[in-house]
């Protein structure tokens, strides 16, 4: 106890005490900033503002915004249509890219085709080609994506492998993501999806 009192009585010891305290505060602050930087590395951060769910810098060019939505459309199509006998290959991404009616459509499509995929041991991969992007004044967007599905399955009777190709056209509607806390990598989420496929070739 006497040593503590001496610190506050002695001017030299008191100066050293506050210097050490200041250094400790700087060290703790530096460690905290470094920890935040490491945690956020590789993540896209957005700022919620009034009238919009995310902040978009005024210097952001239209082409840059198109690329953001284009990326979302390609990733959504691959997440939705890259499937195996057990369902979507990256099912954990569905809830990050789809919401509301869009998520309900995806779940229904997967459930309706589940038996056929298991019975025929179907594996398919989506190859996205051209994506057209249209923006709306309220911040929503619409994309029309075209591409190709390559599907490999096994005939239940003959047990022969069958390779098929399908042309795909999909229209996706996008809205600003209101749940950036849990999925900050995706500023847009799909709330509606409509797609059609038509056969190109088959090894049958």
Backbone as JSON Lines, residues from 0, in Angstrom:
{"i":0,"aa":"X","n":[0.83,-1.21,0.0],"ca":[0.0,0.0,0.0],"c":[0.86,1.26,0.0]}
{"i":1,"aa":"X","n":[1.97,1.21,0.76],"ca":[2.87,2.35,0.85],"c":[3.48,2.66,-0.5]}
{"i":2,"aa":"X","n":[3.79,1.61,-1.3],"ca":[4.39,1.81,-2.62],"c":[3.45,2.55,-3.56]}
{"i":3,"aa":"X","n":[2.16,2.26,-3.48],"ca":[1.18,2.94,-4.32],"c":[1.08,4.4,-3.95]}
{"i":4,"aa":"X","n":[1.08,4.7,-2.65],"ca":[1.01,6.09,-2.18],"c":[2.24,6.86,-2.63]}
{"i":5,"aa":"X","n":[3.42,6.19,-2.6],"ca":[4.66,6.84,-3.02],"c":[4.62,7.26,-4.47]}
{"i":6,"aa":"X","n":[3.93,6.48,-5.29],"ca":[3.83,6.82,-6.72],"c":[3.14,8.16,-6.91]}
{"i":7,"aa":"X","n":[2.06,8.39,-6.16],"ca":[1.29,9.62,-6.33],"c":[1.92,10.8,-5.58]}
{"i":8,"aa":"X","n":[2.84,10.53,-4.66],"ca":[3.54,11.61,-3.97],"c":[4.73,12.06,-4.79]}
{"i":9,"aa":"X","n":[5.47,11.1,-5.34],"ca":[6.67,11.42,-6.12],"c":[6.27,11.85,-7.53]}
{"i":10,"aa":"X","n":[6.73,13.03,-7.95],"ca":[6.41,13.55,-9.27],"c":[7.02,12.68,-10.37]}
{"i":11,"aa":"X","n":[8.22,12.2,-10.16],"ca":[8.89,11.37,-11.16],"c":[8.15,10.05,-11.33]}
{"i":12,"aa":"X","n":[7.79,9.44,-10.21],"ca":[7.08,8.16,-10.29],"c":[5.68,8.34,-10.9]}
{"i":13,"aa":"X","n":[5.01,9.49,-10.58],"ca":[3.69,9.74,-11.11],"c":[3.74,9.94,-12.63]}
{"i":14,"aa":"X","n":[4.76,10.66,-13.09],"ca":[4.93,10.86,-14.54],"c":[5.17,9.52,-15.23]}
{"i":15,"aa":"X","n":[5.99,8.69,-14.64],"ca":[6.27,7.37,-15.22],"c":[5.01,6.51,-15.25]}
{"i":16,"aa":"X","n":[4.19,6.63,-14.18],"ca":[2.94,5.86,-14.11],"c":[2.0,6.22,-15.26]}
{"i":17,"aa":"X","n":[1.79,7.52,-15.48],"ca":[0.88,7.94,-16.53],"c":[1.44,7.65,-17.93]}
{"i":18,"aa":"X","n":[2.76,7.72,-18.05],"ca":[3.39,7.36,-19.33],"c":[3.14,5.87,-19.65]}
{"i":19,"aa":"X","n":[3.32,5.03,-18.63],"ca":[3.09,3.59,-18.82],"c":[1.61,3.32,-19.13]}
{"i":20,"aa":"X","n":[0.71,4.06,-18.45],"ca":[-0.73,3.88,-18.7],"c":[-1.08,4.28,-20.13]}
{"i":21,"aa":"X","n":[-0.5,5.4,-20.61],"ca":[-0.76,5.85,-21.97],"c":[-0.25,4.83,-23.0]}
{"i":22,"aa":"X","n":[0.94,4.27,-22.76],"ca":[1.49,3.25,-23.66],"c":[0.6,2.01,-23.69]}
{"i":23,"aa":"X","n":[0.08,1.63,-22.51],"ca":[-0.8,0.46,-22.44],"c":[-2.08,0.71,-23.23]}
{"i":24,"aa":"X","n":[-2.64,1.93,-23.13],"ca":[-3.86,2.26,-23.88],"c":[-3.61,2.21,-25.38]}
{"i":25,"aa":"X","n":[-2.47,2.74,-25.81],"ca":[-2.11,2.71,-27.24],"c":[-1.96,1.28,-27.72]}
{"i":26,"aa":"X","n":[-1.33,0.43,-26.9],"ca":[-1.12,-0.97,-27.29],"c":[-2.45,-1.7,-27.42]}
{"i":27,"aa":"X","n":[-3.37,-1.46,-26.47],"ca":[-4.68,-2.11,-26.51],"c":[-5.47,-1.63,-27.73]}
{"i":28,"aa":"X","n":[-5.42,-0.33,-28.01],"ca":[-6.13,0.22,-29.17],"c":[-5.59,-0.36,-30.47]}
{"i":29,"aa":"X","n":[-4.25,-0.43,-30.57],"ca":[-3.63,-0.98,-31.78],"c":[-4.03,-2.45,-31.98]}
{"i":30,"aa":"X","n":[-4.06,-3.2,-30.89],"ca":[-4.45,-4.61,-30.98],"c":[-5.9,-4.74,-31.44]}
{"i":31,"aa":"X","n":[-6.79,-3.88,-30.92],"ca":[-8.2,-3.93,-31.29],"c":[-8.4,-3.6,-32.77]}
{"i":32,"aa":"X","n":[-7.72,-2.55,-33.26],"ca":[-7.82,-2.17,-34.67],"c":[-7.31,-3.3,-35.57]}
{"i":33,"aa":"X","n":[-6.21,-3.91,-35.17],"ca":[-5.65,-5.02,-35.95],"c":[-6.61,-6.2,-35.98]}
{"i":34,"aa":"X","n":[-7.23,-6.49,-34.84],"ca":[-8.19,-7.6,-34.78],"c":[-9.39,-7.35,-35.68]}
{"i":35,"aa":"X","n":[-9.9,-6.11,-35.71],"ca":[-11.02,-5.77,-36.58],"c":[-10.62,-5.89,-38.05]}
{"i":36,"aa":"X","n":[-9.38,-5.44,-38.37],"ca":[-8.91,-5.51,-39.76],"c":[-8.79,-6.96,-40.23]}
{"i":37,"aa":"X","n":[-8.27,-7.82,-39.36],"ca":[-8.12,-9.24,-39.73],"c":[-9.48,-9.9,-39.88]}
{"i":38,"aa":"X","n":[-10.41,-9.59,-38.97],"ca":[-11.75,-10.17,-39.03],"c":[-12.48,-9.76,-40.29]}
{"i":39,"aa":"X","n":[-12.3,-8.52,-40.71],"ca":[-13.03,-7.99,-41.87],"c":[-12.3,-8.21,-43.19]}
{"i":40,"aa":"X","n":[-11.12,-8.79,-43.14],"ca":[-10.34,-8.98,-44.36],"c":[-11.11,-9.87,-45.34]}
{"i":41,"aa":"X","n":[-11.21,-9.44,-46.58],"ca":[-11.91,-10.2,-47.61],"c":[-13.41,-10.02,-47.58]}
{"i":42,"aa":"X","n":[-13.92,-9.17,-46.66],"ca":[-15.35,-8.93,-46.57],"c":[-15.69,-7.55,-47.11]}
{"i":43,"aa":"X","n":[-16.87,-7.43,-47.69],"ca":[-17.35,-6.15,-48.16],"c":[-18.21,-5.53,-47.06]}
{"i":44,"aa":"X","n":[-17.87,-4.32,-46.64],"ca":[-18.59,-3.67,-45.56],"c":[-19.5,-2.59,-46.12]}
{"i":45,"aa":"X","n":[-20.7,-2.48,-45.6],"ca":[-21.68,-1.52,-46.07],"c":[-22.24,-0.75,-44.88]}
{"i":46,"aa":"X","n":[-22.66,0.48,-45.14],"ca":[-23.16,1.36,-44.09],"c":[-24.65,1.58,-44.28]}
{"i":47,"aa":"X","n":[-25.49,1.16,-43.32],"ca":[-26.93,1.41,-43.44],"c":[-27.21,2.91,-43.34]}
{"i":48,"aa":"X","n":[-28.07,3.42,-44.22],"ca":[-28.44,4.83,-44.2],"c":[-29.94,4.96,-44.4]}
{"i":49,"aa":"X","n":[-30.49,6.12,-44.06],"ca":[-31.92,6.36,-44.19],"c":[-32.32,6.36,-45.66]}
{"i":50,"aa":"X","n":[-33.41,5.69,-45.98],"ca":[-33.9,5.64,-47.35],"c":[-33.27,4.56,-48.2]}
{"i":51,"aa":"X","n":[-32.32,3.83,-47.63],"ca":[-31.67,2.76,-48.38],"c":[-31.08,1.79,-47.38]}
{"i":52,"aa":"X","n":[-30.95,0.54,-47.79],"ca":[-30.42,-0.47,-46.87],"c":[-28.9,-0.47,-46.84]}
{"i":53,"aa":"X","n":[-28.26,0.1,-47.85],"ca":[-26.8,0.16,-47.87],"c":[-26.34,1.49,-48.44]}
{"i":54,"aa":"X","n":[-25.11,1.83,-48.14],"ca":[-24.51,3.05,-48.68],"c":[-23.74,2.72,-49.95]}
{"i":55,"aa":"X","n":[-24.02,3.47,-51.01],"ca":[-23.28,3.33,-52.26],"c":[-22.56,4.64,-52.53]}
{"i":56,"aa":"X","n":[-21.25,4.59,-52.63],"ca":[-20.46,5.8,-52.83],"c":[-20.87,6.51,-54.11]}
{"i":57,"aa":"X","n":[-20.89,7.86,-54.08],"ca":[-21.29,8.62,-55.25],"c":[-20.33,8.44,-56.42]}
{"i":58,"aa":"X","n":[-19.09,8.06,-56.1],"ca":[-18.11,7.85,-57.17],"c":[-18.27,6.5,-57.86]}
{"i":59,"aa":"X","n":[-19.17,5.67,-57.36],"ca":[-19.39,4.35,-57.96],"c":[-20.0,4.5,-59.34]}
{"i":60,"aa":"X","n":[-19.31,3.99,-60.34],"ca":[-19.78,4.09,-61.71],"c":[-20.87,3.05,-61.98]}
{"i":61,"aa":"X","n":[-21.7,3.34,-62.99],"ca":[-22.77,2.42,-63.35],"c":[-22.22,1.05,-63.72]}
{"i":62,"aa":"X","n":[-21.09,1.03,-64.4],"ca":[-20.47,-0.23,-64.8],"c":[-20.07,-1.05,-63.57]}
{"i":63,"aa":"X","n":[-19.58,-0.37,-62.53],"ca":[-19.18,-1.08,-61.31],"c":[-20.4,-1.7,-60.63]}
{"i":64,"aa":"X","n":[-21.51,-0.95,-60.57],"ca":[-22.73,-1.47,-59.96],"c":[-23.28,-2.63,-60.78]}
{"i":65,"aa":"X","n":[-23.2,-2.53,-62.1],"ca":[-23.61,-3.64,-62.97],"c":[-22.81,-4.89,-62.65]}
{"i":66,"aa":"X","n":[-21.52,-4.73,-62.42],"ca":[-20.66,-5.88,-62.13],"c":[-21.03,-6.54,-60.81]}
{"i":67,"aa":"X","n":[-21.46,-5.72,-59.83],"ca":[-21.89,-6.28,-58.54],"c":[-23.12,-7.16,-58.73]}
{"i":68,"aa":"X","n":[-24.12,-6.65,-59.46],"ca":[-25.35,-7.41,-59.68],"c":[-25.08,-8.61,-60.59]}
{"i":69,"aa":"X","n":[-24.22,-8.44,-61.59],"ca":[-23.83,-9.54,-62.47],"c":[-23.22,-10.67,-61.67]}
{"i":70,"aa":"X","n":[-22.34,-10.32,-60.73],"ca":[-21.7,-11.33,-59.87],"c":[-22.75,-12.08,-59.05]}
{"i":71,"aa":"X","n":[-23.72,-11.33,-58.49],"ca":[-24.77,-11.96,-57.7],"c":[-25.59,-12.93,-58.55]}
{"i":72,"aa":"X","n":[-25.93,-12.52,-59.79],"ca":[-26.74,-13.36,-60.67],"c":[-26.01,-14.66,-61.01]}
{"i":73,"aa":"X","n":[-24.74,-14.55,-61.34],"ca":[-23.97,-15.75,-61.68],"c":[-23.85,-16.7,-60.48]}
{"i":74,"aa":"X","n":[-23.56,-16.13,-59.32],"ca":[-23.41,-16.96,-58.12],"c":[-24.74,-17.61,-57.73]}
{"i":75,"aa":"X","n":[-25.84,-16.86,-57.88],"ca":[-27.15,-17.4,-57.54],"c":[-27.54,-18.55,-58.47]}
{"i":76,"aa":"X","n":[-27.29,-18.38,-59.77],"ca":[-27.62,-19.44,-60.73],"c":[-26.81,-20.71,-60.45]}
{"i":77,"aa":"X","n":[-25.52,-20.54,-60.17],"ca":[-24.68,-21.7,-59.88],"c":[-25.1,-22.36,-58.57]}
{"i":78,"aa":"X","n":[-25.41,-21.55,-57.56],"ca":[-25.84,-22.09,-56.27],"c":[-27.14,-22.86,-56.4]}
{"i":79,"aa":"X","n":[-28.06,-22.34,-57.22],"ca":[-29.38,-22.94,-57.39],"c":[-29.36,-24.2,-58.24]}
{"i":80,"aa":"X","n":[-28.57,-24.19,-59.32],"ca":[-28.65,-25.27,-60.31],"c":[-27.47,-26.25,-60.3]}
{"i":81,"aa":"X","n":[-26.41,-25.97,-59.59],"ca":[-25.35,-26.98,-59.42],"c":[-25.85,-28.0,-58.4]}
{"i":82,"aa":"X","n":[-26.23,-29.16,-58.88],"ca":[-26.88,-30.13,-57.99],"c":[-26.31,-31.53,-58.17]}
{"i":83,"aa":"X","n":[-26.55,-32.33,-57.13],"ca":[-26.2,-33.74,-57.15],"c":[-27.37,-34.54,-56.62]}
{"i":84,"aa":"X","n":[-27.21,-35.82,-56.41],"ca":[-28.31,-36.66,-55.9],"c":[-28.87,-36.2,-54.56]}
{"i":85,"aa":"X","n":[-28.06,-35.49,-53.78],"ca":[-28.51,-35.02,-52.47],"c":[-29.04,-33.59,-52.49]}
{"i":86,"aa":"X","n":[-29.08,-32.98,-53.68],"ca":[-29.59,-31.62,-53.78],"c":[-28.51,-30.63,-54.18]}
{"i":87,"aa":"X","n":[-28.73,-29.33,-53.95],"ca":[-27.74,-28.3,-54.32],"c":[-26.38,-28.57,-53.68]}
{"i":88,"aa":"X","n":[-25.32,-28.36,-54.46],"ca":[-23.99,-28.66,-53.96],"c":[-23.52,-27.68,-52.91]}
{"i":89,"aa":"X","n":[-24.03,-26.44,-52.97],"ca":[-23.68,-25.42,-51.98],"c":[-24.97,-24.87,-51.36]}
{"i":90,"aa":"X","n":[-25.71,-25.76,-50.73],"ca":[-27.02,-25.4,-50.18],"c":[-26.92,-24.32,-49.11]}
{"i":91,"aa":"X","n":[-25.77,-24.23,-48.43],"ca":[-25.63,-23.23,-47.37],"c":[-25.66,-21.8,-47.89]}
{"i":92,"aa":"X","n":[-25.42,-21.63,-49.21],"ca":[-25.44,-20.28,-49.79],"c":[-26.84,-19.84,-50.2]}
{"i":93,"aa":"X","n":[-27.8,-20.75,-50.25],"ca":[-29.15,-20.4,-50.71],"c":[-29.78,-19.32,-49.85]}
{"i":94,"aa":"X","n":[-29.68,-19.45,-48.53],"ca":[-30.31,-18.49,-47.63],"c":[-29.61,-17.14,-47.66]}
{"i":95,"aa":"X","n":[-28.39,-17.08,-48.19],"ca":[-27.65,-15.82,-48.27],"c":[-28.0,-15.05,-49.55]}
{"i":96,"aa":"X","n":[-28.41,-15.78,-50.61],"ca":[-28.66,-15.16,-51.9],"c":[-30.14,-15.01,-52.24]}
{"i":97,"aa":"X","n":[-31.0,-15.77,-51.57],"ca":[-32.43,-15.74,-51.87],"c":[-33.22,-15.35,-50.62]}
{"i":98,"aa":"X","n":[-34.36,-14.69,-50.85],"ca":[-35.2,-14.27,-49.73],"c":[-36.66,-14.29,-50.16]}
{"i":99,"aa":"X","n":[-37.56,-14.35,-49.18],"ca":[-38.99,-14.25,-49.45],"c":[-39.49,-15.25,-50.47]}
{"i":100,"aa":"X","n":[-40.21,-14.74,-51.48],"ca":[-40.77,-15.59,-52.53],"c":[-39.69,-16.31,-53.31]}
{"i":101,"aa":"X","n":[-38.54,-15.66,-53.5],"ca":[-37.45,-16.3,-54.22],"c":[-36.96,-17.55,-53.51]}
{"i":102,"aa":"X","n":[-36.84,-17.49,-52.2],"ca":[-36.4,-18.65,-51.42],"c":[-37.45,-19.75,-51.47]}
{"i":103,"aa":"X","n":[-38.74,-19.37,-51.4],"ca":[-39.81,-20.36,-51.47],"c":[-39.8,-21.07,-52.82]}
{"i":104,"aa":"X","n":[-39.52,-20.33,-53.91],"ca":[-39.46,-20.94,-55.24],"c":[-38.3,-21.93,-55.34]}
{"i":105,"aa":"X","n":[-37.18,-21.56,-54.77],"ca":[-36.0,-22.43,-54.81],"c":[-36.27,-23.72,-54.04]}
{"i":106,"aa":"X","n":[-36.8,-23.59,-52.83],"ca":[-37.07,-24.76,-52.0],"c":[-38.06,-25.7,-52.69]}
{"i":107,"aa":"X","n":[-39.11,-25.15,-53.28],"ca":[-40.11,-25.97,-53.97],"c":[-39.49,-26.69,-55.17]}
{"i":108,"aa":"X","n":[-38.67,-25.99,-55.94],"ca":[-38.03,-26.59,-57.11],"c":[-37.13,-27.75,-56.7]}
{"i":109,"aa":"X","n":[-36.37,-27.54,-55.64],"ca":[-35.47,-28.59,-55.16],"c":[-36.26,-29.79,-54.66]}
{"i":110,"aa":"X","n":[-37.33,-29.55,-53.91],"ca":[-38.14,-30.65,-53.38],"c":[-38.84,-31.43,-54.49]}
{"i":111,"aa":"X","n":[-39.37,-30.71,-55.49],"ca":[-40.08,-31.37,-56.58],"c":[-39.18,-32.28,-57.4]}
{"i":112,"aa":"X","n":[-37.9,-31.95,-57.49],"ca":[-36.99,-32.74,-58.33],"c":[-36.12,-33.71,-57.52]}
{"i":113,"aa":"X","n":[-36.3,-33.73,-56.21],"ca":[-35.42,-34.53,-55.35],"c":[-35.48,-36.02,-55.69]}
{"i":114,"aa":"X","n":[-36.68,-36.57,-55.88],"ca":[-36.81,-38.01,-56.15],"c":[-36.09,-38.39,-57.44]}
{"i":115,"aa":"X","n":[-36.29,-37.62,-58.49],"ca":[-35.68,-37.92,-59.79],"c":[-34.16,-37.86,-59.71]}
{"i":116,"aa":"X","n":[-33.64,-36.88,-58.98],"ca":[-32.18,-36.74,-58.86],"c":[-31.58,-37.94,-58.12]}
{"i":117,"aa":"X","n":[-32.27,-38.42,-57.1],"ca":[-31.76,-39.57,-56.36],"c":[-31.9,-40.85,-57.16]}
{"i":118,"aa":"X","n":[-33.06,-41.05,-57.79],"ca":[-33.31,-42.29,-58.52],"c":[-32.38,-42.45,-59.71]}
{"i":119,"aa":"X","n":[-32.05,-41.35,-60.38],"ca":[-31.2,-41.41,-61.57],"c":[-29.77,-40.97,-61.29]}
{"i":120,"aa":"X","n":[-29.45,-40.72,-60.02],"ca":[-28.1,-40.3,-59.62],"c":[-27.59,-39.15,-60.5]}
{"i":121,"aa":"X","n":[-28.38,-38.1,-60.57],"ca":[-28.08,-36.97,-61.46],"c":[-27.05,-36.03,-60.83]}
{"i":122,"aa":"X","n":[-26.07,-35.67,-61.65],"ca":[-25.12,-34.62,-61.31],"c":[-25.17,-33.58,-62.43]}
{"i":123,"aa":"X","n":[-25.35,-32.32,-62.07],"ca":[-25.41,-31.29,-63.11],"c":[-24.63,-30.05,-62.68]}
{"i":124,"aa":"X","n":[-24.09,-29.35,-63.69],"ca":[-23.31,-28.14,-63.47],"c":[-23.85,-27.04,-64.36]}
{"i":125,"aa":"X","n":[-24.02,-25.86,-63.78],"ca":[-24.52,-24.69,-64.51],"c":[-23.35,-23.86,-65.0]}
{"i":126,"aa":"X","n":[-23.34,-23.54,-66.29],"ca":[-22.34,-22.66,-66.88],"c":[-23.05,-21.39,-67.34]}
{"i":127,"aa":"X","n":[-22.84,-20.29,-66.63],"ca":[-23.53,-19.03,-66.93],"c":[-22.78,-18.29,-68.03]}
{"i":128,"aa":"X","n":[-23.55,-17.84,-69.02],"ca":[-22.96,-17.07,-70.12],"c":[-23.23,-15.59,-69.96]}
{"i":129,"aa":"X","n":[-24.08,-15.03,-70.82],"ca":[-24.39,-13.61,-70.79],"c":[-25.4,-13.27,-69.7]}
{"i":130,"aa":"X","n":[-25.18,-12.13,-69.05],"ca":[-26.11,-11.62,-68.04],"c":[-26.43,-10.17,-68.38]}
{"i":131,"aa":"X","n":[-27.72,-9.86,-68.54],"ca":[-28.16,-8.48,-68.78],"c":[-28.73,-7.92,-67.48]}
{"i":132,"aa":"X","n":[-28.33,-6.7,-67.16],"ca":[-28.7,-6.07,-65.88],"c":[-29.52,-4.81,-66.13]}
{"i":133,"aa":"X","n":[-30.6,-4.66,-65.37],"ca":[-31.4,-3.44,-65.42],"c":[-31.66,-2.96,-64.0]}
{"i":134,"aa":"X","n":[-31.41,-1.66,-63.75],"ca":[-31.61,-1.08,-62.42],"c":[-32.9,-0.26,-62.39]}
{"i":135,"aa":"X","n":[-33.46,-0.13,-61.18],"ca":[-34.67,0.65,-60.98],"c":[-34.39,1.77,-59.98]}
{"i":136,"aa":"X","n":[-35.17,2.86,-60.04],"ca":[-34.92,4.02,-59.17],"c":[-34.93,3.71,-57.68]}
{"i":137,"aa":"X","n":[-35.7,2.7,-57.27],"ca":[-35.79,2.39,-55.84],"c":[-34.62,1.54,-55.35]}
{"i":138,"aa":"X","n":[-33.65,1.26,-56.22],"ca":[-32.47,0.48,-55.82],"c":[-32.56,-0.99,-56.16]}
{"i":139,"aa":"X","n":[-33.75,-1.47,-56.6],"ca":[-33.88,-2.86,-57.01],"c":[-33.26,-3.06,-58.39]}
{"i":140,"aa":"X","n":[-33.14,-4.31,-58.79],"ca":[-32.55,-4.62,-60.09],"c":[-33.17,-5.89,-60.64]}
{"i":141,"aa":"X","n":[-33.01,-6.09,-61.94],"ca":[-33.48,-7.3,-62.61],"c":[-32.38,-7.79,-63.53]}
{"i":142,"aa":"X","n":[-32.18,-9.09,-63.54],"ca":[-31.18,-9.68,-64.42],"c":[-31.81,-10.77,-65.27]}
{"i":143,"aa":"X","n":[-31.35,-10.88,-66.5],"ca":[-31.73,-11.98,-67.38],"c":[-30.43,-12.72,-67.72]}
{"i":144,"aa":"X","n":[-30.33,-13.94,-67.25],"ca":[-29.11,-14.72,-67.42],"c":[-29.36,-15.87,-68.39]}
{"i":145,"aa":"X","n":[-28.38,-16.11,-69.24],"ca":[-28.43,-17.24,-70.17],"c":[-27.2,-18.11,-69.95]}
{"i":146,"aa":"X","n":[-27.39,-19.39,-70.16],"ca":[-26.27,-20.3,-69.96],"c":[-26.62,-21.71,-70.38]}
{"i":147,"aa":"X","n":[-25.88,-22.65,-69.83],"ca":[-26.03,-24.04,-70.23],"c":[-25.85,-24.95,-69.02]}
{"i":148,"aa":"X","n":[-26.69,-25.97,-68.96],"ca":[-26.56,-27.01,-67.94],"c":[-25.99,-28.27,-68.59]}
{"i":149,"aa":"X","n":[-24.97,-28.83,-67.98],"ca":[-24.44,-30.13,-68.4],"c":[-24.83,-31.13,-67.32]}
{"i":150,"aa":"X","n":[-25.6,-32.14,-67.71],"ca":[-26.16,-33.1,-66.75],"c":[-25.7,-34.51,-67.08]}
{"i":151,"aa":"X","n":[-25.21,-35.21,-66.07],"ca":[-24.82,-36.61,-66.2],"c":[-25.69,-37.43,-65.27]}
{"i":152,"aa":"X","n":[-26.35,-38.46,-65.8],"ca":[-27.24,-39.29,-65.0],"c":[-27.02,-40.76,-65.35]}
{"i":153,"aa":"X","n":[-27.67,-41.63,-64.59],"ca":[-27.58,-43.07,-64.8],"c":[-28.98,-43.61,-65.08]}
{"i":154,"aa":"X","n":[-29.15,-44.3,-66.19],"ca":[-30.44,-44.89,-66.52],"c":[-30.78,-45.98,-65.5]}
{"i":155,"aa":"X","n":[-31.92,-45.89,-64.81],"ca":[-32.27,-46.87,-63.76],"c":[-32.38,-48.3,-64.28]}
{"i":156,"aa":"X","n":[-32.73,-48.46,-65.57],"ca":[-32.93,-49.81,-66.14],"c":[-31.64,-50.39,-66.69]}
{"i":157,"aa":"X","n":[-31.03,-49.67,-67.62],"ca":[-29.82,-50.19,-68.28],"c":[-28.54,-49.9,-67.51]}
{"i":158,"aa":"X","n":[-28.6,-49.0,-66.54],"ca":[-27.44,-48.59,-65.74],"c":[-26.35,-47.91,-66.59]}
{"i":159,"aa":"X","n":[-26.74,-47.39,-67.73],"ca":[-25.78,-46.69,-68.59],"c":[-25.76,-45.2,-68.24]}
{"i":160,"aa":"X","n":[-24.57,-44.6,-68.36],"ca":[-24.43,-43.17,-68.09],"c":[-24.97,-42.37,-69.27]}
{"i":161,"aa":"X","n":[-25.68,-41.32,-68.97],"ca":[-26.3,-40.45,-69.99],"c":[-25.82,-39.02,-69.76]}
{"i":162,"aa":"X","n":[-25.34,-38.4,-70.8],"ca":[-24.9,-37.0,-70.71],"c":[-25.84,-36.14,-71.55]}
{"i":163,"aa":"X","n":[-26.34,-35.08,-70.94],"ca":[-27.28,-34.19,-71.61],"c":[-26.86,-32.74,-71.43]}
{"i":164,"aa":"X","n":[-27.22,-31.91,-72.4],"ca":[-26.97,-30.48,-72.32],"c":[-28.3,-29.74,-72.5]}
{"i":165,"aa":"X","n":[-28.49,-28.68,-71.7],"ca":[-29.71,-27.9,-71.77],"c":[-29.36,-26.41,-71.82]}
{"i":166,"aa":"X","n":[-30.08,-25.68,-72.65],"ca":[-29.96,-24.22,-72.66],"c":[-30.86,-23.67,-71.55]}
{"i":167,"aa":"X","n":[-30.35,-22.68,-70.83],"ca":[-31.08,-22.12,-69.68],"c":[-31.24,-20.62,-69.86]}
{"i":168,"aa":"X","n":[-32.44,-20.14,-69.6],"ca":[-32.7,-18.69,-69.53],"c":[-33.43,-18.42,-68.22]}
{"i":169,"aa":"X","n":[-32.91,-17.47,-67.43],"ca":[-33.5,-17.2,-66.12],"c":[-33.63,-15.69,-65.9]}
{"i":170,"aa":"X","n":[-34.76,-15.33,-65.32],"ca":[-35.0,-13.93,-64.95],"c":[-35.04,-13.85,-63.42]}
{"i":171,"aa":"X","n":[-34.18,-13.01,-62.85],"ca":[-34.08,-12.88,-61.41],"c":[-34.33,-11.42,-61.02]}
{"i":172,"aa":"X","n":[-35.15,-11.23,-59.99],"ca":[-35.41,-9.9,-59.45],"c":[-34.64,-9.73,-58.14]}
{"i":173,"aa":"X","n":[-33.99,-8.57,-57.99],"ca":[-33.12,-8.33,-56.85],"c":[-33.59,-7.13,-56.05]}
{"i":174,"aa":"X","n":[-33.4,-7.23,-54.73],"ca":[-33.67,-6.11,-53.83],"c":[-32.46,-5.95,-52.91]}
{"i":175,"aa":"X","n":[-32.37,-4.77,-52.29],"ca":[-31.27,-4.53,-51.36],"c":[-31.39,-5.46,-50.16]}
{"i":176,"aa":"X","n":[-30.27,-6.01,-49.74],"ca":[-30.24,-6.95,-48.63],"c":[-30.46,-6.22,-47.31]}
{"i":177,"aa":"X","n":[-31.5,-6.61,-46.58],"ca":[-31.8,-5.99,-45.3],"c":[-31.15,-6.71,-44.13]}
{"i":178,"aa":"X","n":[-30.43,-7.8,-44.43],"ca":[-29.8,-8.58,-43.37],"c":[-28.28,-8.63,-43.59]}
{"i":179,"aa":"X","n":[-27.68,-7.44,-43.71],"ca":[-26.25,-7.38,-43.96],"c":[-25.41,-7.84,-42.78]}
{"i":180,"aa":"X","n":[-26.0,-7.88,-41.61],"ca":[-25.24,-8.33,-40.44],"c":[-24.81,-9.79,-40.6]}
{"i":181,"aa":"X","n":[-25.69,-10.63,-41.15],"ca":[-25.39,-12.06,-41.28],"c":[-24.8,-12.41,-42.65]}
{"i":182,"aa":"X","n":[-25.02,-11.56,-43.67],"ca":[-24.5,-11.87,-45.01],"c":[-23.99,-10.59,-45.67]}
{"i":183,"aa":"X","n":[-22.94,-10.02,-45.1],"ca":[-22.45,-8.73,-45.58],"c":[-21.72,-8.83,-46.91]}
{"i":184,"aa":"X","n":[-21.46,-10.02,-47.39],"ca":[-20.83,-10.17,-48.71],"c":[-21.82,-9.94,-49.85]}
{"i":185,"aa":"X","n":[-23.12,-9.95,-49.54],"ca":[-24.13,-9.89,-50.59],"c":[-25.07,-8.7,-50.36]}
{"i":186,"aa":"X","n":[-24.8,-7.55,-50.99],"ca":[-25.67,-6.38,-50.82],"c":[-27.01,-6.52,-51.51]}
{"i":187,"aa":"X","n":[-27.17,-7.52,-52.39],"ca":[-28.44,-7.77,-53.06],"c":[-28.88,-9.2,-52.78]}
{"i":188,"aa":"X","n":[-30.22,-9.41,-52.71],"ca":[-30.77,-10.76,-52.56],"c":[-31.9,-10.92,-53.58]}
{"i":189,"aa":"X","n":[-32.07,-12.15,-54.06],"ca":[-33.07,-12.44,-55.09],"c":[-34.42,-12.74,-54.43]}
{"i":190,"aa":"X","n":[-35.47,-12.0,-54.83],"ca":[-36.79,-12.23,-54.27],"c":[-37.75,-12.87,-55.27]}
{"i":191,"aa":"X","n":[-37.25,-13.18,-56.47],"ca":[-38.1,-13.86,-57.46],"c":[-37.2,-14.45,-58.55]}
{"i":192,"aa":"X","n":[-37.49,-15.68,-58.94],"ca":[-36.7,-16.33,-60.0],"c":[-37.63,-17.13,-60.89]}
{"i":193,"aa":"X","n":[-37.47,-16.95,-62.18],"ca":[-38.2,-17.72,-63.18],"c":[-37.19,-18.21,-64.2]}
{"i":194,"aa":"X","n":[-37.23,-19.49,-64.52],"ca":[-36.26,-20.0,-65.48],"c":[-36.89,-21.09,-66.35]}
{"i":195,"aa":"X","n":[-36.32,-21.26,-67.52],"ca":[-36.77,-22.3,-68.45],"c":[-35.55,-23.0,-69.02]}
{"i":196,"aa":"X","n":[-35.71,-24.28,-69.3],"ca":[-34.62,-25.04,-69.9],"c":[-35.13,-25.76,-71.14]}
{"i":197,"aa":"X","n":[-34.24,-25.91,-72.12],"ca":[-34.6,-26.63,-73.34],"c":[-33.39,-27.49,-73.74]}
{"i":198,"aa":"X","n":[-33.64,-28.74,-74.14],"ca":[-32.53,-29.65,-74.48],"c":[-31.73,-29.2,-75.69]}
{"i":199,"aa":"X","n":[-30.41,-29.39,-75.6],"ca":[-29.52,-29.08,-76.72],"c":[-29.02,-30.38,-77.35]}
{"i":200,"aa":"X","n":[-28.53,-31.27,-76.49],"ca":[-28.02,-32.55,-76.98],"c":[-28.14,-33.6,-75.9]}
{"i":201,"aa":"X","n":[-28.07,-34.87,-76.33],"ca":[-28.17,-35.97,-75.38],"c":[-27.44,-37.18,-75.94]}
{"i":202,"aa":"X","n":[-26.83,-37.97,-75.04],"ca":[-26.13,-39.18,-75.46],"c":[-27.03,-40.4,-75.47]}
{"i":203,"aa":"X","n":[-28.33,-40.21,-75.18],"ca":[-29.27,-41.34,-75.18],"c":[-29.43,-41.9,-76.6]}
